[in-house]
Amino acid sequence: MSTIRHIASRCSAPSRVSALLAGALLAGAAVTLPAASGAGARAADARNAHASTPVHENAAASSAPAKASCGRSAPETLAQTVGWVAKQIYYGEVSSSRTEADRRQVESYAPLLRAVADDRQAATKAAVTKLVYSHTHIVRLRVTRGSKLLVDVGGPYVLAPLGGTLRLHGRVVGHYLLSVQDDLGYVKIETHFIGAPLVMRIGAKAVPVDGLLAPGPAAIPEHGPVSYRHVTYHAYSFDASAFPSGLLRISVLVPLPAALAQQSCTVIRNSELAFVARRVFGRLALSHVGFPTGVALVHTLTRGLFYVRAGSRQLAGSSAPGPARLPNSGSVRYRGVSYEVFSFQDPSSLGSFRIYELFSG
C-alpha cells in the first residue's frame, strides 16, 4: 500500500500524517467535492452535531437492473464496507514499500549502529532524534540493547509499531521499534476520506487525541448497532497495535441513512465505495502527473477500477487502454466482468475531466 505514503508529509512535530492526508491538505479548497452518491454519504455535522443523516441524492444514479433489497443485512453491509476501507488505511502503515525503506534507513544508519554497539546512550539519543526529526516518515523510534532501553523518541500516541534488529558488521548490537503513523494522523485521514465518527481505546481508556467521538458510547460491539446521543449507528470495530505493545481498538460508527434497507446490498456497497473514492479525488490536488497516483490510491482503498478521461482521451487508469466506452452511469462489461459505473466531473484548474468509478457486482 505504498501509494498511501507516496507523498511524504508531516504536521507539527511529533505528529505526522501520511500521503493520504498530505494530498488532502494540499488540495484544501482547490477541488469542489461533487454531491455525495453513496448511501453512507456522511457530512461532518453528523459527527459534530450527532444528527441523523438523511438519504443522499445519487449524483450518478445507476441504471443497472434492480436487485432484491438488502433488508436486515443493510446496516452490516454498509458498516463492513466502511470498516474495510478504514482497515486499509491502517494496514498501509504496517506494510508498504515506503515503510520497508524506513526500516532499512534505521538498520543502516551508521551513527546509530556505532552508538548502540558502544552502549553510548547520549549518542544513541542523538542518532534516534535525527532519524525522527530529519525528513523521515518515522513518528516514534525506540531502541534497546539487550533488556536495556536506551532511548524512546517521538509522539505519545502512535500505532502500528514495527520491530527489527540492529547489526554492526554482522553482529547483533540491539533492537528497535518504530512507527510511521500517529493516532492523530490516522483520525485525520479517516475523517477526510471516510468521514464516519471514530472511537479509539486502549482497554477501557479512550485515546486523548482530537477528532475522535468523545467520550463515545460506554460499550461498542465488534459489529452491530449502537446508540449515542440519540443517534443510531452501526459499529465496525477492529484491533490495531498500540505502541510499544498491546491492542488498540478502533471503532468506526456508521450513521444509518433512512430507507437504507430498501437498496440492494450491492448498491449499498458500491455506492459507499464510490463515495469514498470521490472524497479522495476531491481532496487530492490532481495534475497530469498526479492522476496515476490518485487512481492507484483509490484502487488501493476500494479495489475498484478508475479511469480519468478528457473526452475519449484517457489520462490515467487502472488499466490501459481501459474500456472502449464508458457510460456516465449504469453498467459495463470489461474483460469478462460486469461493473457498475459511477462518474463525476472534476473541475480542476487543468481543465474539465471526468472520473469513472467501476465496481464489480
Secondary structure in CASP SS format (residue, H / E / C, confidence):
PFRMAT SS
TARGET T0000
AUTHOR 0000-0000-0000
METHOD secondary structure of the structure
MODEL  1
M C 1.00
S H 1.00
T H 1.00
I H 1.00
R H 1.00
H C 1.00
I C 1.00
A C 1.00
S C 1.00
R C 1.00
C C 1.00
S C 1.00
A C 1.00
P C 1.00
S C 1.00
R C 1.00
V C 1.00
S C 1.00
A H 1.00
L H 1.00
L H 1.00
A H 1.00
G H 1.00
A H 1.00
L H 1.00
L H 1.00
A H 1.00
G C 1.00
A C 1.00
A C 1.00
V C 1.00
T C 1.00
L C 1.00
P C 1.00
A C 1.00
A C 1.00
S C 1.00
G C 1.00
A C 1.00
G C 1.00
A C 1.00
R C 1.00
A C 1.00
A H 1.00
D H 1.00
A H 1.00
R H 1.00
N H 1.00
A C 1.00
H C 1.00
A C 1.00
S C 1.00
T C 1.00
P C 1.00
V C 1.00
H C 1.00
E C 1.00
N C 1.00
A C 1.00
A C 1.00
A C 1.00
S C 1.00
S C 1.00
A C 1.00
P C 1.00
A C 1.00
K C 1.00
A C 1.00
S C 1.00
C C 1.00
G H 1.00
R H 1.00
S H 1.00
A H 1.00
P H 1.00
E H 1.00
T H 1.00
L H 1.00
A H 1.00
Q H 1.00
T H 1.00
V H 1.00
G H 1.00
W H 1.00
V H 1.00
A H 1.00
K H 1.00
Q H 1.00
I H 1.00
Y H 1.00
Y H 1.00
G C 1.00
E C 1.00
V C 1.00
S C 1.00
S C 1.00
S H 1.00
R H 1.00
T H 1.00
E H 1.00
A H 1.00
D H 1.00
R H 1.00
R H 1.00
Q H 1.00
V H 1.00
E H 1.00
S H 1.00
Y C 1.00
A H 1.00
P H 1.00
L H 1.00
L H 1.00
R H 1.00
A H 1.00
V H 1.00
A H 1.00
D C 1.00
D C 1.00
R C 1.00
Q H 1.00
A H 1.00
A H 1.00
T H 1.00
K H 1.00
A H 1.00
A H 1.00
V H 1.00
T H 1.00
K H 1.00
L H 1.00
V H 1.00
Y H 1.00
S C 1.00
H C 1.00
T C 1.00
H C 1.00
I C 1.00
V C 1.00
R E 1.00
L E 1.00
R E 1.00
V E 1.00
T E 1.00
R E 1.00
G C 1.00
S C 1.00
K E 1.00
L E 1.00
L E 1.00
V E 1.00
D E 1.00
V E 1.00
G E 1.00
G C 1.00
P C 1.00
Y C 1.00
V E 1.00
L E 1.00
A C 1.00
P C 1.00
L E 1.00
G E 1.00
G E 1.00
T E 1.00
L E 1.00
R E 1.00
L E 1.00
H C 1.00
G C 1.00
R E 1.00
V E 1.00
V E 1.00
G E 1.00
H E 1.00
Y E 1.00
L E 1.00
L E 1.00
S E 1.00
V C 1.00
Q E 1.00
D E 1.00
D H 1.00
L H 1.00
G H 1.00
Y H 1.00
V H 1.00
K H 1.00
I H 1.00
E H 1.00
T H 1.00
H H 1.00
F H 1.00
I C 1.00
G C 1.00
A C 1.00
P C 1.00
L E 1.00
V E 1.00
M E 1.00
R E 1.00
I E 1.00
G C 1.00
A C 1.00
K E 1.00
A E 1.00
V C 1.00
P C 1.00
V C 1.00
D C 1.00
G C 1.00
L C 1.00
L C 1.00
A C 1.00
P C 1.00
G C 1.00
P C 1.00
A C 1.00
A C 1.00
I C 1.00
P C 1.00
E C 1.00
H E 1.00
G E 1.00
P E 1.00
V E 1.00
S E 1.00
Y E 1.00
R C 1.00
H C 1.00
V E 1.00
T E 1.00
Y E 1.00
H E 1.00
A E 1.00
Y E 1.00
S E 1.00
F E 1.00
D E 1.00
A E 1.00
S E 1.00
A E 1.00
F C 1.00
P C 1.00
S C 1.00
G C 1.00
L E 1.00
L E 1.00
R E 1.00
I E 1.00
S E 1.00
V E 1.00
L E 1.00
V E 1.00
P E 1.00
L C 1.00
P C 1.00
A C 1.00
A C 1.00
L H 1.00
A H 1.00
Q H 1.00
Q C 1.00
S C 1.00
C H 1.00
T H 1.00
V H 1.00
I H 1.00
R H 1.00
N H 1.00
S H 1.00
E H 1.00
L H 1.00
A H 1.00
F H 1.00
V H 1.00
A H 1.00
R H 1.00
R H 1.00
V H 1.00
F H 1.00
G H 1.00
R H 1.00
L C 1.00
A C 1.00
L C 1.00
S C 1.00
H C 1.00
V C 1.00
G H 1.00
F H 1.00
P H 1.00
T H 1.00
G H 1.00
V H 1.00
A H 1.00
L H 1.00
V H 1.00
H H 1.00
T H 1.00
L H 1.00
T H 1.00
R C 1.00
G C 1.00
L E 1.00
F E 1.00
Y E 1.00
V E 1.00
R E 1.00
A E 1.00
G C 1.00
S C 1.00
R E 1.00
Q E 1.00
L E 1.00
A E 1.00
G E 1.00
S C 1.00
S C 1.00
A C 1.00
P C 1.00
G C 1.00
P C 1.00
A C 1.00
R C 1.00
L C 1.00
P C 1.00
N C 1.00
S C 1.00
G E 1.00
S E 1.00
V E 1.00
R E 1.00
Y E 1.00
R C 1.00
G C 1.00
V E 1.00
S E 1.00
Y E 1.00
E E 1.00
V E 1.00
F E 1.00
S E 1.00
F E 1.00
Q E 1.00
D E 1.00
P E 1.00
S E 1.00
S C 1.00
L C 1.00
G E 1.00
S E 1.00
F E 1.00
R E 1.00
I E 1.00
Y E 1.00
E E 1.00
L E 1.00
F E 1.00
S E 1.00
G C 1.00
END
